[in-house]
Amino acid sequence: MIKPSRNQLIMIIITVLVCGYFTIRYIAAVKRDSLFNYAAQPKKIKLFYINENGKLQAEKREIQGATSVLDDVKICVIELAKGPKEKGLFGTLPKDTELREVYLDDNRCLYLDFTKSIINNPKGGTTAETQLIYSLVNTILENFGQIASVRFLVEGQEVKTIGGHLDVNRPLRGKKLE
């Protein structure tokens, strides 16, 4: 039997370590991506609208889901912009609201990139702005546990405010309007 030399043993150990490292990275990447990419199938979602008391209230709806979280987020925002189907609920987004794109960073913060229509058509004061912002934020966070927070962009640029009253230049988390 031939004995490997010390250098050969070191090379074998290094090879095993390098292969193990890349295998673990691959497994972690597949597991992470499976959180954000999945089979397209119908999904039950909750869209947050404003009720007669000015509070956020969920309306359940079913959508034909896509194959990724980001595409499902787009579908949810489009559905939210269409307005509620239930009586006694009121929409928060301007009718001509257009979502340009969505992005997700490494901190699981979702960026919603809208056209200027979201800031060009304010529907009231501080209350209406709060309702608009948190109907979006709560809709996304309620339906997508993979997303930790939401930020707003307009035409690809960060904005300080949507309607002139509330600071949205930071990651936002869900809120109940009371």
FIZAFI-622650 format. One record per atom (N, C-alpha, C): x, y, z; residue in three letters. Coordinates in steps of 0.1 Angstrom, whole numbers, padded with zeros to 4 digits, always signed. Atoms other than C-alpha are relative to their C-alpha. Example, Ala and Ser with C-alpha at 12.3 -4.5 7.8 and 13.67 -1.06 7.14 Angstrom:
// residues 2
+0009-0012+0000ALA/+0123-0045+0078ALA/+0009+0012+0000ALA/-0009-0011+0000SER/+0137-0011+0071SER/-0008+0011+0008SER/
This chain:
// residues 178
+0008-0012+0000MET/+0000+0000+0000MET/+0009+0012+0000MET/-0008-0012+0001ILE/+0013+0034-0009ILE/-0006+0010+0010ILE/+0004-0010-0009LYS/+0012+0060+0018LYS/+0001+0014-0006LYS/-0001-0014+0006PRO/+0004+0096+0008PRO/+0010+0008+0008PRO/-0010-0009-0006SER/+0030+0122+0016SER/-0008+0010+0009SER/+0006-0011-0008ARG/+0024+0150+0041ARG/-0007+0010-0008ARG/+0006-0010+0009ASN/+0018+0175+0013ASN/-0013-0005-0007ASN/+0012+0006+0006GLN/-0007+0151-0003GLN/-0012+0000+0010GLN/+0010+0000-0011LEU/-0026+0148+0030LEU/-0006+0014+0002LEU/+0004-0013-0001ILE/-0027+0185+0033ILE/-0009+0004-0011ILE/+0009-0004+0012MET/-0041+0189-0002MET/-0013-0007+0001MET/+0012+0007-0002ILE/-0067+0162+0005ILE/-0009+0007+0010ILE/+0008-0007-0011ILE/-0078+0180+0037ILE/-0005+0013-0006ILE/+0004-0013+0005ILE/-0079+0214+0019ILE/-0011-0002-0010ILE/+0011+0003+0010THR/-0100+0199-0010THR/-0013-0004+0007THR/+0013+0004-0007VAL/-0125+0183+0014VAL/-0006+0013+0007VAL/+0005-0012-0007LEU/-0128+0216+0034LEU/-0006+0010-0011LEU/+0005-0009+0010VAL/-0133+0237+0002VAL/-0013-0006-0006VAL/+0012+0007+0005CYS/-0158+0212-0012CYS/-0012+0001+0010CYS/+0010-0001-0010GLY/-0177+0212+0021GLY/-0005+0014+0001GLY/+0004-0014+0000TYR/-0177+0250+0022TYR/-0010+0004-0011TYR/+0008-0003+0012PHE/-0192+0253-0013PHE/-0013-0007+0001PHE/+0012+0007-0001THR/-0217+0226-0006THR/-0010+0006+0010THR/+0009-0007-0010ILE/-0230+0243+0025ILE/-0005+0013-0005ILE/+0005-0013+0006ARG/-0232+0277+0007ARG/-0011-0003-0010ARG/+0010+0003+0010TYR/-0252+0260-0021TYR/-0013-0004+0007TYR/+0012+0005-0007ILE/-0276+0243+0003ILE/-0007+0012+0007ILE/+0006-0012-0006ALA/-0281+0276+0022ALA/-0007+0009-0011ALA/+0006-0008+0010ALA/-0288+0295-0011ALA/-0012-0006-0005ALA/+0012+0007+0005VAL/-0313+0269-0023VAL/-0011+0002+0011VAL/+0010-0002-0011LYS/-0331+0271+0011LYS/-0005+0014+0000LYS/+0004-0014+0000ARG/-0331+0309+0010ARG/-0009+0003-0012ARG/+0007-0002+0012ASP/-0343+0310-0026ASP/-0014-0006+0000ASP/+0013+0006-0001SER/-0371+0286-0018SER/-0010+0008+0008SER/+0009-0009-0007LEU/-0385+0312+0005LEU/-0006+0011-0009LEU/+0004-0010+0009PHE/-0388+0336-0024PHE/-0005-0004-0014PHE/+0005+0005+0013ASN/-0395+0314-0054ASN/-0007-0013+0003ASN/+0008+0012-0002TYR/-0422+0287-0055TYR/-0009-0002-0011TYR/+0009+0004+0011ALA/-0448+0271-0076ALA/-0012+0010-0001ALA/+0011-0009+0002ALA/-0475+0293-0091ALA/-0013-0007+0003ALA/+0013+0007-0003GLN/-0509+0284-0076GLN/-0009+0011+0006GLN/+0009-0010-0006PRO/-0540+0302-0063PRO/+0005+0002+0015PRO/-0004-0003-0014LYS/-0533+0320-0030LYS/-0010+0009+0006LYS/+0009-0009-0008LYS/-0555+0335-0003LYS/+0008+0011+0006LYS/-0007-0012-0005ILE/-0545+0370+0006ILE/-0009+0009+0008ILE/+0008-0010-0007LYS/-0556+0398+0028LYS/+0005+0014-0005LYS/-0003-0013+0005LEU/-0558+0433+0014LEU/-0006+0010+0011LEU/+0005-0009-0011PHE/-0561+0462+0040PHE/-0005+0012-0006PHE/+0007-0012+0004TYR/-0586+0489+0033TYR/-0005+0007+0013TYR/+0005-0008-0012ILE/-0602+0515+0056ILE/-0015-0003+0001ILE/+0014+0002-0002ASN/-0635+0508+0072ASN/-0007+0013+0004ASN/+0007-0013-0003GLU/-0662+0533+0082GLU/+0005+0007+0012GLU/-0006-0007-0012ASN/-0644+0540+0115ASN/+0014+0005-0002ASN/-0013-0005+0003GLY/-0612+0549+0097GLY/+0011-0009+0004GLY/-0010+0009-0003LYS/-0594+0518+0108LYS/+0003-0010-0011LYS/-0003+0010+0010LEU/-0576+0492+0087LEU/-0008-0012+0003LEU/+0007+0012-0001GLN/-0596+0462+0080GLN/+0004-0009-0012GLN/-0004+0009+0010ALA/-0586+0431+0060ALA/-0012-0005-0008ALA/+0010+0007+0009GLU/-0606+0419+0030GLU/+0007-0012-0006GLU/-0006+0012+0005LYS/-0599+0384+0020LYS/-0003-0002-0015LYS/+0001+0002+0014ARG/-0593+0376-0016ARG/+0008-0011-0005ARG/-0009+0011+0006GLU/-0579+0348-0038GLU/+0006+0006-0013GLU/-0006-0004+0012ILE/-0554+0355-0065ILE/+0007-0012-0006ILE/-0009+0010+0006GLN/-0536+0334-0090GLN/+0014+0004+0002GLN/-0014-0004-0004GLY/-0501+0335-0076GLY/+0009-0002-0011GLY/-0011+0001+0009ALA/-0469+0338-0095ALA/+0010-0010+0005ALA/-0010+0009-0004THR/-0437+0319-0091THR/+0011+0006+0009THR/-0009-0006-0010SER/-0419+0344-0068SER/-0007+0010+0009SER/+0006-0009-0010VAL/-0427+0365-0038VAL/-0001+0014-0007VAL/+0000-0013+0006LEU/-0418+0397-0058LEU/-0012+0002-0010LEU/+0011-0001+0009ASP/-0443+0389-0085ASP/-0014-0001+0008ASP/+0013+0001-0008ASP/-0470+0380-0059ASP/-0002+0014+0007ASP/+0001-0014-0006VAL/-0463+0414-0042VAL/-0006+0009-0010VAL/+0006-0008+0011LYS/-0470+0431-0075LYS/-0015-0002-0002LYS/+0014+0004+0002ILE/-0502+0412-0079ILE/-0009+0006+0012ILE/+0007-0005-0012CYS/-0513+0422-0043CYS/-0002+0015-0001CYS/+0002-0015+0001VAL/-0506+0459-0049VAL/-0010+0004-0011VAL/+0010-0002+0011ILE/-0525+0458-0082ILE/-0014-0002+0005ILE/+0013+0003-0005GLU/-0554+0442-0064GLU/-0005+0011+0011GLU/+0003-0010-0010LEU/-0552+0467-0035LEU/-0004+0013-0007LEU/+0003-0012+0008ALA/-0553+0496-0061ALA/-0014-0001-0006ALA/+0013+0001+0006LYS/-0585+0482-0076LYS/-0011+0004+0010LYS/+0010-0003-0010GLY/-0603+0489-0044GLY/-0007-0012+0006GLY/+0007+0011-0007PRO/-0624+0468-0020PRO/-0012-0004-0008PRO/+0012+0006+0006LYS/-0652+0445-0031LYS/-0011+0000+0011LYS/+0010+0000-0011GLU/-0669+0445+0004GLU/-0006+0014+0002GLU/+0006-0013-0004LYS/-0694+0472+0013LYS/+0005+0004+0013LYS/-0005-0006-0013GLY/-0683+0495+0041GLY/+0015+0001+0001GLY/-0015-0002+0001LEU/-0646+0494+0030LEU/+0003+0010-0011LEU/-0004-0010+0010PHE/-0628+0522+0012PHE/+0014-0001-0004PHE/-0014+0001+0005GLY/-0597+0522-0009GLY/+0008+0012+0004GLY/-0010-0010-0005THR/-0566+0542+0000THR/+0009+0005-0011THR/-0009-0004+0010LEU/-0547+0544-0032LEU/-0007+0008-0011LEU/+0006-0007+0012PRO/-0553+0569-0060PRO/-0003-0010-0011PRO/+0004+0009+0011LYS/-0571+0552-0089LYS/+0011-0002-0011LYS/-0010+0001+0011ASP/-0542+0559-0113ASP/+0014-0004+0006ASP/-0013+0005-0006THR/-0515+0544-0089THR/+0006-0010-0009THR/-0007+0010+0008GLU/-0489+0526-0109GLU/+0012-0004+0008GLU/-0012+0006-0006LEU/-0463+0503-0094LEU/+0010-0003-0011LEU/-0010+0002+0011ARG/-0431+0504-0115ARG/+0007-0013+0002ARG/-0008+0012-0003GLU/-0412+0476-0097GLU/+0001-0002+0015GLU/-0003+0003-0014VAL/-0404+0459-0064VAL/+0014-0006+0001VAL/-0014+0005-0002TYR/-0370+0451-0050TYR/+0001-0005+0015TYR/-0002+0006-0013LEU/-0359+0431-0020LEU/+0015+0001+0003LEU/-0014+0000-0003ASP/-0326+0438-0002ASP/+0004-0011+0010ASP/-0006+0011-0009ASP/-0304+0415+0020ASP/-0006+0000+0014ASP/+0006+0000-0013ASN/-0322+0427+0051ASN/-0015-0003+0000ASN/+0013+0004+0002ARG/-0355+0415+0038ARG/-0010+0012+0000ARG/+0008-0013+0002CYS/-0367+0451+0032CYS/-0005+0000-0014CYS/+0006-0001+0013LEU/-0391+0454+0003LEU/-0001+0015-0004LEU/+0001-0013+0006TYR/-0389+0485-0019TYR/-0011+0000-0010TYR/+0011-0002+0010LEU/-0421+0496-0037LEU/+0003+0012-0008LEU/-0004-0011+0008ASP/-0412+0518-0066ASP/-0013+0004-0009ASP/+0013-0005+0007PHE/-0443+0538-0078PHE/+0004+0011-0010PHE/-0001-0011+0008THR/-0448+0563-0105THR/-0004+0013+0008THR/+0004-0013-0007LYS/-0454+0600-0095LYS/-0014+0001+0003LYS/+0014-0001-0002SER/-0491+0593-0096SER/-0003-0002+0015SER/+0003+0002-0014ILE/-0489+0582-0059ILE/+0002+0013+0008ILE/-0002-0012-0007ILE/-0477+0616-0048ILE/-0007+0012-0007ILE/+0006-0011+0007ASN/-0494+0638-0074ASN/-0015+0001+0003ASN/+0014+0000-0002ASN/-0529+0629-0063ASN/-0003-0003+0015ASN/+0003+0002-0014PRO/-0531+0633-0025PRO/-0015+0000+0003PRO/+0015+0001-0003LYS/-0565+0623-0010LYS/-0002+0004+0014LYS/+0002-0005-0013GLY/-0565+0644+0021GLY/+0012+0003+0008GLY/-0011-0004-0008GLY/-0543+0652+0050GLY/+0008-0012+0006GLY/-0009+0010-0007THR/-0522+0632+0075THR/-0007-0013+0002THR/+0008+0012-0002THR/-0550+0607+0082THR/+0000-0009-0013THR/+0001+0007+0013ALA/-0554+0598+0045ALA/+0014-0005-0004ALA/-0014+0004+0004GLU/-0516+0596+0040GLU/+0004-0012+0009GLU/-0003+0011-0009THR/-0513+0573+0071THR/-0007-0013-0005THR/+0008+0011+0005GLN/-0541+0551+0057GLN/+0006-0006-0013GLN/-0006+0004+0012LEU/-0525+0549+0023LEU/+0013-0008+0003LEU/-0013+0006-0002ILE/-0490+0540+0036ILE/-0002-0014+0007ILE/+0001+0012-0008TYR/-0502+0514+0062TYR/-0009-0010-0007TYR/+0007+0011+0007SER/-0527+0497+0039SER/+0009-0007-0009SER/-0010+0007+0008LEU/-0498+0489+0016LEU/+0010-0008+0009LEU/-0010+0007-0009VAL/-0473+0480+0045VAL/-0007-0012+0006VAL/+0006+0012-0007ASN/-0498+0458+0063ASN/-0004-0011-0010ASN/+0003+0010+0010THR/-0510+0441+0031THR/+0012-0009-0003THR/-0012+0008+0003ILE/-0474+0431+0023ILE/+0005-0008+0011ILE/-0005+0008-0012LEU/-0463+0421+0058LEU/-0009-0011+0004LEU/+0010+0010-0004GLU/-0495+0402+0065GLU/+0001-0013-0010GLU/+0001+0011+0010ASN/-0492+0381+0033ASN/+0014-0006-0003ASN/-0013+0005+0004PHE/-0454+0376+0030PHE/+0009+0001+0012PHE/-0009+0001-0012GLY/-0436+0365+0062GLY/+0014+0001-0003GLY/-0014-0001+0003GLN/-0404+0365+0043GLN/+0005+0015+0000GLN/-0003-0014+0001ILE/-0405+0403+0042ILE/-0001+0006+0014ILE/+0000-0005-0013ALA/-0395+0422+0073ALA/-0005+0015+0001ALA/+0004-0014+0000SER/-0402+0458+0063SER/-0002+0005-0014SER/+0004-0006+0013VAL/-0413+0481+0035VAL/+0006+0014-0001VAL/-0004-0014+0002ARG/-0398+0513+0020ARG/-0006+0004-0014ARG/+0007-0006+0012PHE/-0412+0536-0007PHE/+0010+0007-0009PHE/-0007-0008+0010LEU/-0396+0549-0039LEU/-0010+0006-0010LEU/+0008-0006+0010VAL/-0410+0572-0065VAL/+0009+0003-0012VAL/-0008-0001+0012GLU/-0396+0570-0100GLU/+0015-0005+0003GLU/-0013+0006-0003GLY/-0367+0549-0086GLY/+0008+0008+0011GLY/-0007-0008-0010GLN/-0358+0576-0060GLN/-0006-0001+0014GLN/+0006+0000-0014GLU/-0362+0575-0022GLU/-0007+0013+0002GLU/+0007-0012-0003VAL/-0387+0600-0010VAL/-0002+0001+0015VAL/+0001-0003-0014LYS/-0391+0616+0024LYS/-0015-0002+0004LYS/+0014+0001-0004THR/-0429+0616+0023THR/-0008-0003-0013THR/+0009+0002+0011ILE/-0458+0605+0001ILE/-0010+0011-0002ILE/+0010-0011+0002GLY/-0483+0632+0008GLY/+0004+0013+0008GLY/-0004-0012-0007GLY/-0463+0658+0027GLY/+0000+0000+0015GLY/+0002+0000-0015HIS/-0470+0647+0063HIS/+0009-0010+0007HIS/-0007+0011-0007LEU/-0453+0614+0072LEU/+0013-0003-0006LEU/-0013+0004+0004ASP/-0417+0604+0070ASP/+0000-0015-0004ASP/-0001+0014+0005VAL/-0413+0573+0048VAL/+0014-0004-0004VAL/-0013+0002+0004ASN/-0376+0575+0044ASN/+0008-0009+0010ASN/-0005+0010-0009ARG/-0370+0545+0066ARG/-0008-0013-0002ARG/+0008+0012+0001PRO/-0381+0509+0068PRO/-0012+0000+0009PRO/+0012+0000-0008LEU/-0417+0506+0079LEU/-0005-0014+0003LEU/+0006+0013-0004ARG/-0434+0478+0097ARG/-0015+0002+0003ARG/+0015-0001+0000GLY/-0471+0471+0101GLY/-0005+0008+0012GLY/+0006-0009-0010LYS/-0494+0493+0121LYS/-0015-0001-0001LYS/+0015+0000-0001LYS/-0530+0492+0132LYS/-0004+0015+0002LYS/+0005-0013-0002LEU/-0549+0524+0128LEU/-0011+0000+0010LEU/+0009+0000-0011GLU/-0568+0532+0159GLU/-0007+0014+0002GLU/
